[in-house]
Structures are given as C-alpha cells and as structure tokens.
Amino acid sequence: MFERTLKLSDEDRMVYDNALKFFERECVPHNQRWAEQGVIDREAWEKAGAAGLLCATMPVEYGGSDMNFRASAMLMEAQIEAGSAGPGFSLHSDIVAPYIYAYGSEEQKQRWLPRMATGELIGAIAMTEPGAGSDLQGVRTTAKKDGNHYVVNGQKTFITNGQLANLIIVVTKTDPAKGAHGTSLIIVETDEVEGFRRGRNLDKVGMAAQDTSELFFDEVRVPTANLLGNEEGQGFIQLMQQLPAERLQIGVTAIKTVEKALEITTKYTKERMAFGKPVFSFQNTRFKLAEIATEARIGRLFVDHCIELLVEGKLDVQTAAMAKWWCSELQCKVVDECLQLHGGYGYMMEYPIAQMFVNGRIQKIYGGTNEIMKELISRML
C-alpha cells in the first residue's frame, strides 16, 4: 500500500529489521513502566549502543557505522512501527552528534563521539528558554570568558533527554551586544562541572516516557576548548545549517505515523461490528480511509524525495520546512480521524491510536512551530 521511491539498499533494510526487533524486544515491554516513571532506563541506551543503533551515520573511526541518513530514517520508522515513543535516540544520534561532527575539532570528535555511540554519553541540545522558543535570537543564556574557561549562566526548558543527558550542546550568548552574531554553541559535560542543575521532569500532554526537563546553569565553568567552531559567534549560523535535517526528521516520523494509523484503523474497522456488519462496510468509513490512503501516498513520496535530497546535500531550508509543516499537520489530522473511526475505544490509552493522538500534537510545535515553517516557505515566493 505504501509505495515509496527511496532507494533502499539491502543494508538499509537490514537496519530497519534489526532496529524493529530491538524496539520490540528491549523497549515495548517497558512502555507502560517508562511512561509512569517519565523516563526510560539508562540501560536501554547502553543496549542500543551495543546493538549499533546510536550514531550510525558517524564514521567508523568515531564509533559509528558510516551510514547515511537513509539508515537514520529506517531507525526512526522502525521505532514508530514498534510503537515505542520513549527513547530519544534520534535526537542524540541525528541532531546532537552531527553538530559535533560538523563543527567540532578532531580532539572534540575523538573525545565525545565514540562515547555517544556506546551510550556512555547521552546527548541533548539546549536551545529553548522560558522566553525564547522559535526565536533563537532571543536567547539570554550567557557564556562569559574567564581565562581559559567560559562561565555559563542561564535557564533552558523543554529539553528532550534532559533528565539523562550528560553531554549538552548549550546555545549561549558569548557577546549579547551582537544579537544573533554573538551566539555560540558550547558543550557542557554535566558530570565534569559544578553549578549545573536539572529541574523537574516536565509533565506533558503526551510522550510521557520521554524525559523533558528544565536545565539550570549557575556559574558553570566550562573549558574554552568546549566551544563548537573555530571562533565565537558562529552558533546562529551553525543552528540554521543543521535545522533542516532536524525538521526532516519530524517529517519522517510524521508520515510513518500516518501510515501506521491508516494500517491499524483499516484493520480495526474490518473487524469491528456495528449494526450487524463491519464498520468498514459503511461508505463513510471507506471514503475516509480512501482519502487518508491518498494523502499518505502523497506525503510518503515527498518525504522520500526529501531524504534523497538530504543524502545528496541538496535539502534547502524551505523544502525542509514544507516537509515539517505539511506532514505534521497531516499526522495530527489523520490520527484524529482514525481515532474517530475507532469510536469510544479510540479514546482508551490501551489502544495505539490513542497513544498516537496524544504523542503527535508536539510535532507541530518543536523544531520550530508550523507558523514559523510557513514564514520560511513564504520567503522563497
């Protein structure tokens, strides 16, 4: 049903199969417990590292498998297919690690990437602040140079992997007077510093098993060697260069969720009886599923095209914004319609469609709100 144009190699397919087995074996049995405790077990990260699921796109010399983004997409899709919403592996592997690989010195890469690949280090990126969400120029966290150290002060919020992360890319202002041009990215190894504090694990609408936290930096002294890039003030450019890949990841997970919602809803409506016949036999049900199947096909072909563009280094800001905006909007619409077709059972959290409903709403917000995506798209018109 889900035709795709993505040129998947045998290795890509093997990555998907192995990842699916991992999530089904090591994660799904713990879904409920992780949701109740608000964080997955740290052991799961170490097992993922041992299975080669972390930092797969990094070169072998840095602990990775030297794969491309197609393999990353397979890992994300396998996680959704399995129904495991808790692990924040993709942020760690496909957002945090690429910053270090793209902008880090050789010493930084050797120091951090291999330990990220094993799960010893868990990565996070601290952009958002209480007063600065999509507007990254409004960041107020500062990093003032003091000899061969930076002194970091500030507060971050809504940080994925925040409770477990021990390697955090912190978006700071090294020169507040310069605005965006005074922004720098600084690595904080939380086990190596004083003055770092984690706030509460935030109580969210969905994604209950994924830890999302407030972070506090009070006079945190970090070596100047932890600056990403050759000089201060490059942070905003670095963020803009990496955000298209992050936004495509949202598109990847969104369209896979649409496909999964269609699959389970079609199956449910063919089994569920109403007025003496299957729900699928009603024209409204068939027509609604026909609409969803068409939209899923359109979204899949577009996302696969974007994946190939990213692999070729050709994915631009506007196209990534289109993928993030359109697919996340489609996800929320489709999941809502599929829940309706489940009737009252769709509102019960034991049903996957209910979990998709509460987990999916954030897709239109993080990675830059969908309103920001439309603003970016409009600039190309």
FENNORWO-V469460 format. One record per residue. RES is the residue in one letter. SS is DSSP state (h for helix, s for strand, l for the rest). NEAR is the number of other C-alpha atoms within 12 Angstrom. D_CENTER is the distance of its C-alpha to the mean C-alpha in Angstrom with 1 decimal. Layout:
res->(RES | RES)
ss->(SS | SS)
near->(NEAR | NEAR)
d_center->(D_CENTER | D_CENTER)
This chain:
res->(M | F | E | R | T | L | K | L | S | D | E | D | R | M | V | Y | D | N | A | L | K | F | F | E | R | E | C | V | P | H | N | Q | R | W | A | E | Q | G | V | I | D | R | E | A | W | E | K | A | G | A | A | G | L | L | C | A | T | M | P | V | E | Y | G | G | S | D | M | N | F | R | A | S | A | M | L | M | E | A | Q | I | E | A | G | S | A | G | P | G | F | S | L | H | S | D | I | V | A | P | Y | I | Y | A | Y | G | S | E | E | Q | K | Q | R | W | L | P | R | M | A | T | G | E | L | I | G | A | I | A | M | T | E | P | G | A | G | S | D | L | Q | G | V | R | T | T | A | K | K | D | G | N | H | Y | V | V | N | G | Q | K | T | F | I | T | N | G | Q | L | A | N | L | I | I | V | V | T | K | T | D | P | A | K | G | A | H | G | T | S | L | I | I | V | E | T | D | E | V | E | G | F | R | R | G | R | N | L | D | K | V | G | M | A | A | Q | D | T | S | E | L | F | F | D | E | V | R | V | P | T | A | N | L | L | G | N | E | E | G | Q | G | F | I | Q | L | M | Q | Q | L | P | A | E | R | L | Q | I | G | V | T | A | I | K | T | V | E | K | A | L | E | I | T | T | K | Y | T | K | E | R | M | A | F | G | K | P | V | F | S | F | Q | N | T | R | F | K | L | A | E | I | A | T | E | A | R | I | G | R | L | F | V | D | H | C | I | E | L | L | V | E | G | K | L | D | V | Q | T | A | A | M | A | K | W | W | C | S | E | L | Q | C | K | V | V | D | E | C | L | Q | L | H | G | G | Y | G | Y | M | M | E | Y | P | I | A | Q | M | F | V | N | G | R | I | Q | K | I | Y | G | G | T | N | E | I | M | K | E | L | I | S | R | M | L)
ss->(l | l | l | l | l | l | l | l | l | h | h | h | h | h | h | h | h | h | h | h | h | h | h | h | h | h | h | h | h | h | h | h | h | h | h | h | h | l | l | l | l | h | h | h | h | h | h | h | h | h | l | l | l | l | l | l | l | l | l | h | h | h | l | l | l | l | l | l | h | h | h | h | h | h | h | h | h | h | h | h | h | h | l | l | l | l | l | l | h | h | h | h | h | h | h | h | h | h | h | h | h | h | h | l | l | h | h | h | h | h | h | h | h | h | h | h | h | h | l | l | l | l | s | s | s | s | l | l | s | l | l | s | l | l | l | h | h | h | l | l | l | s | s | s | s | s | l | l | s | s | s | s | s | s | s | s | s | s | s | s | l | l | l | l | l | l | s | s | s | s | s | s | s | l | l | h | h | h | h | h | h | h | s | s | s | s | s | s | s | h | h | h | l | l | l | s | s | s | s | s | s | l | l | l | l | l | l | l | l | l | l | s | s | s | s | s | s | s | s | s | s | s | s | h | h | h | s | l | l | l | l | l | l | l | h | h | h | h | h | h | h | h | h | h | h | h | h | h | h | h | h | h | h | h | h | h | h | h | h | h | h | h | h | h | h | h | h | h | h | h | h | l | s | s | l | l | s | s | h | h | h | l | h | h | h | h | h | h | h | h | h | h | h | h | h | h | h | h | h | h | h | h | h | h | h | h | h | h | h | h | h | l | l | l | l | l | h | h | h | h | h | h | h | h | h | h | h | h | h | h | h | h | h | h | h | h | h | h | h | h | h | h | h | h | h | h | h | l | l | l | l | h | h | h | h | h | h | h | h | h | h | h | h | h | l | l | l | l | l | h | h | h | h | h | h | h | h | h | l | l | l)
near->(15 | 23 | 18 | 22 | 19 | 26 | 21 | 22 | 15 | 13 | 19 | 27 | 22 | 19 | 34 | 30 | 24 | 26 | 37 | 29 | 24 | 31 | 35 | 22 | 20 | 29 | 37 | 29 | 19 | 26 | 33 | 24 | 18 | 26 | 31 | 20 | 21 | 32 | 37 | 37 | 29 | 28 | 20 | 33 | 39 | 25 | 25 | 37 | 32 | 23 | 26 | 34 | 47 | 50 | 49 | 42 | 37 | 38 | 23 | 18 | 21 | 29 | 32 | 36 | 29 | 21 | 28 | 31 | 40 | 39 | 42 | 45 | 45 | 39 | 47 | 41 | 38 | 37 | 38 | 37 | 33 | 31 | 40 | 40 | 40 | 42 | 47 | 43 | 50 | 44 | 40 | 46 | 50 | 45 | 41 | 49 | 46 | 40 | 43 | 42 | 34 | 24 | 31 | 29 | 21 | 19 | 18 | 30 | 32 | 23 | 25 | 39 | 43 | 33 | 31 | 45 | 43 | 33 | 37 | 30 | 34 | 46 | 45 | 46 | 46 | 43 | 45 | 36 | 30 | 24 | 19 | 23 | 25 | 26 | 22 | 35 | 30 | 27 | 38 | 34 | 40 | 34 | 39 | 30 | 27 | 16 | 12 | 14 | 23 | 34 | 31 | 39 | 31 | 33 | 34 | 41 | 34 | 35 | 40 | 43 | 43 | 41 | 35 | 39 | 42 | 32 | 36 | 48 | 45 | 52 | 48 | 50 | 38 | 37 | 24 | 22 | 15 | 17 | 23 | 29 | 26 | 30 | 39 | 46 | 46 | 50 | 45 | 45 | 32 | 30 | 19 | 17 | 24 | 19 | 23 | 32 | 27 | 28 | 22 | 21 | 27 | 27 | 21 | 22 | 18 | 26 | 37 | 34 | 36 | 40 | 39 | 37 | 33 | 30 | 42 | 31 | 35 | 23 | 24 | 34 | 31 | 36 | 25 | 28 | 26 | 38 | 40 | 41 | 30 | 21 | 22 | 32 | 29 | 29 | 37 | 32 | 24 | 33 | 42 | 27 | 25 | 32 | 37 | 36 | 43 | 40 | 46 | 49 | 43 | 47 | 46 | 46 | 43 | 44 | 48 | 42 | 48 | 46 | 39 | 33 | 44 | 41 | 27 | 29 | 41 | 32 | 21 | 30 | 33 | 22 | 17 | 24 | 17 | 18 | 10 | 11 | 13 | 21 | 28 | 27 | 22 | 20 | 13 | 16 | 30 | 23 | 18 | 28 | 36 | 22 | 21 | 36 | 29 | 22 | 26 | 38 | 26 | 25 | 38 | 36 | 26 | 29 | 42 | 35 | 27 | 39 | 40 | 27 | 25 | 31 | 24 | 14 | 17 | 18 | 29 | 27 | 33 | 29 | 33 | 42 | 40 | 36 | 45 | 46 | 40 | 39 | 44 | 43 | 33 | 41 | 44 | 33 | 31 | 41 | 43 | 32 | 31 | 45 | 35 | 27 | 37 | 34 | 23 | 16 | 21 | 28 | 23 | 18 | 21 | 15 | 23 | 35 | 40 | 33 | 35 | 46 | 33 | 27 | 34 | 40 | 29 | 28 | 38 | 32 | 24 | 30 | 41 | 35 | 27 | 31 | 23 | 26 | 34 | 25 | 19 | 24 | 22 | 15 | 13 | 14 | 8)
d_center->(26.0 | 22.7 | 24.2 | 22.1 | 23.1 | 20.5 | 22.8 | 21.6 | 23.7 | 25.0 | 22.8 | 19.7 | 21.1 | 21.9 | 18.4 | 17.3 | 20.4 | 20.0 | 16.4 | 17.5 | 20.5 | 18.6 | 16.3 | 19.5 | 21.6 | 19.7 | 17.2 | 18.5 | 21.8 | 20.3 | 18.1 | 20.8 | 21.6 | 18.1 | 17.7 | 21.1 | 20.5 | 17.1 | 15.6 | 15.6 | 18.4 | 18.1 | 20.1 | 17.3 | 15.5 | 18.9 | 19.4 | 16.2 | 17.5 | 20.9 | 19.7 | 18.2 | 14.6 | 13.4 | 13.5 | 15.2 | 15.3 | 17.2 | 21.0 | 23.1 | 24.8 | 21.7 | 21.0 | 18.8 | 20.0 | 20.2 | 18.3 | 16.7 | 13.5 | 15.2 | 14.9 | 11.1 | 11.1 | 13.6 | 11.6 | 8.8 | 11.9 | 13.9 | 11.6 | 12.1 | 15.7 | 16.4 | 15.2 | 13.3 | 10.7 | 11.1 | 9.9 | 6.8 | 7.9 | 5.4 | 4.6 | 8.3 | 9.4 | 8.0 | 7.7 | 10.2 | 12.6 | 13.1 | 14.2 | 16.7 | 17.8 | 18.4 | 20.1 | 21.2 | 24.8 | 26.0 | 26.7 | 23.2 | 21.6 | 24.2 | 23.8 | 20.0 | 18.4 | 20.6 | 20.0 | 16.2 | 16.9 | 19.0 | 16.8 | 19.6 | 17.3 | 13.9 | 11.9 | 10.5 | 10.9 | 13.3 | 13.7 | 14.5 | 18.1 | 20.3 | 21.8 | 19.2 | 16.1 | 15.7 | 18.9 | 18.0 | 21.7 | 22.5 | 21.1 | 24.0 | 23.0 | 25.7 | 26.4 | 30.1 | 31.7 | 34.4 | 36.0 | 33.6 | 30.9 | 28.6 | 29.0 | 25.7 | 26.1 | 23.7 | 21.3 | 17.6 | 15.9 | 12.8 | 11.3 | 8.6 | 10.4 | 13.4 | 16.0 | 15.7 | 14.6 | 17.7 | 16.5 | 15.1 | 15.0 | 16.9 | 17.5 | 21.3 | 24.5 | 27.0 | 29.3 | 28.8 | 31.8 | 30.0 | 27.1 | 24.2 | 26.4 | 26.6 | 22.8 | 21.9 | 19.1 | 20.4 | 19.2 | 20.3 | 20.9 | 21.4 | 24.0 | 26.1 | 26.7 | 28.5 | 27.7 | 24.0 | 23.3 | 20.6 | 21.2 | 20.7 | 17.8 | 17.1 | 18.3 | 15.9 | 16.8 | 14.3 | 11.7 | 14.8 | 14.0 | 10.9 | 12.6 | 12.2 | 15.1 | 17.6 | 18.6 | 22.2 | 23.8 | 27.6 | 29.5 | 27.0 | 28.7 | 26.6 | 28.4 | 28.4 | 27.4 | 23.8 | 23.5 | 21.1 | 23.4 | 27.1 | 27.9 | 26.8 | 25.6 | 23.2 | 20.0 | 19.7 | 20.3 | 17.8 | 15.0 | 16.3 | 16.4 | 12.8 | 11.2 | 12.2 | 10.1 | 6.9 | 8.5 | 9.5 | 6.3 | 6.5 | 10.0 | 9.8 | 8.4 | 10.8 | 13.8 | 13.6 | 13.7 | 16.6 | 18.3 | 18.0 | 19.3 | 22.1 | 23.0 | 23.4 | 25.1 | 27.6 | 28.5 | 28.9 | 31.1 | 33.3 | 33.9 | 34.3 | 37.9 | 39.0 | 42.7 | 43.6 | 41.2 | 37.5 | 35.2 | 34.3 | 37.9 | 37.7 | 37.3 | 34.8 | 32.4 | 33.0 | 32.6 | 29.4 | 27.9 | 29.4 | 27.6 | 24.2 | 24.9 | 25.8 | 22.8 | 20.6 | 22.6 | 22.3 | 18.5 | 18.3 | 20.7 | 19.0 | 15.5 | 17.4 | 19.4 | 16.4 | 15.1 | 18.7 | 18.9 | 16.0 | 17.8 | 21.0 | 19.7 | 20.7 | 17.7 | 18.7 | 17.3 | 18.9 | 17.9 | 14.2 | 14.8 | 16.8 | 14.1 | 11.6 | 14.6 | 16.6 | 14.3 | 12.7 | 16.3 | 17.5 | 15.2 | 16.5 | 20.0 | 20.2 | 19.0 | 21.5 | 24.2 | 23.6 | 23.9 | 27.1 | 28.4 | 28.0 | 30.3 | 30.5 | 28.8 | 25.6 | 25.5 | 25.7 | 22.6 | 24.0 | 23.2 | 19.8 | 20.1 | 20.3 | 17.2 | 15.4 | 17.2 | 16.1 | 12.5 | 12.0 | 13.5 | 10.7 | 9.3 | 12.4 | 11.9 | 8.8 | 8.3 | 12.1 | 14.0 | 15.4 | 18.7 | 17.6 | 16.4 | 20.0 | 21.5 | 20.0 | 21.2 | 24.6 | 25.2 | 25.8 | 28.4)
